Amino acid sequence: GAGVSQSPSNKVTEKGKDVELRCDPISGHTALYWYRQSLGQGLEFLIYFQGNSAPDKSGLPSDRFSAERTGGSVSTLTIQRTQQEDSAVYLCASSLMLGAGETQYFGPGTRLLVL
Amino acid sequence: GENVEQHPSTLSVQEGDSAVIKCTYSDSASNYFPWYKQELGKRPQLIIDIRSNVGEKKDQRIAVTLNKTAKHFSLHITETQPEDSAVYFCAASTNDYKLSFGAGTTVTVRA
């Protein structure tokens, strides 16, 4: 079946603009995760959803970052008033259920460049 | 929170030789340790994982070992092939579900 998809694949924006990144998880997956990968770095956890609920928002870098999930499926990550340090690849992953040991399947990512 | 360190950051091996990547973690409550492979410009893909009740797991040319006492785990790739060239990430997870990743190892297999 179809894997995790993300859009857009690339986004170039000007400093100070808002951006919205979209994630479509694998159908039937109840858990969804957002990570950020800066150039040459590992993946940094941002937030996860169980259904539409995000119990832990402590990984979000600042209050300019927010995320929501509706209908237990699509999720959007919004970055307000973008800064140059927000430039990175934003990866979404989903798993069948929420639980330690559940395999997380990653999307192709959105490459964000803030000029 | 969990801190995962990964070594080496780069690894060059001759085709047919073995490659070993080592990771350490800080949170003794971590109980799930996946390894992901990321080829250039592509998404990370799970290649093998191990849970804390197991000391070793093998899948064809790939094996992972876990030492809970020392809080370290390793990835072993035998008989390396050019298609093994990629960035490999280790990760650790406790019951709070989020994965904490190492910084990655760039593996280059020389033909």
Boltz contact constraints between the chains, C-beta under 6 A:
constraints:
  - contact:
      token1: [A, 42]
      token2: [B, 89]
      max_distance: 6.0
  - contact:
      token1: [A, 42]
      token2: [B, 101]
      max_distance: 6.0
  - contact:
      token1: [A, 42]
      token2: [B, 102]
      max_distance: 6.0
  - contact:
      token1: [A, 42]
      token2: [B, 103]
      max_distance: 6.0
  - contact:
      token1: [A, 42]
      token2: [B, 104]
      max_distance: 6.0
  - contact:
      token1: [A, 43]
      token2: [B, 101]
      max_distance: 6.0
  - contact:
      token1: [A, 45]
      token2: [B, 98]
      max_distance: 6.0
  - contact:
      token1: [A, 98]
      token2: [B, 97]
      max_distance: 6.0
  - contact:
      token1: [A, 100]
      token2: [B, 31]
      max_distance: 6.0
  - contact:
      token1: [A, 100]
      token2: [B, 32]
      max_distance: 6.0
  - contact:
      token1: [A, 100]
      token2: [B, 93]
      max_distance: 6.0
  - contact:
      token1: [A, 100]
      token2: [B, 95]
      max_distance: 6.0
  - contact:
      token1: [A, 101]
      token2: [B, 32]
      max_distance: 6.0
  - contact:
      token1: [A, 101]
      token2: [B, 51]
      max_distance: 6.0
  - contact:
      token1: [A, 103]
      token2: [B, 46]
      max_distance: 6.0
  - contact:
      token1: [A, 106]
      token2: [B, 43]
      max_distance: 6.0
  - contact:
      token1: [A, 106]
      token2: [B, 44]
      max_distance: 6.0
  - contact:
      token1: [A, 108]
      token2: [B, 43]
      max_distance: 6.0
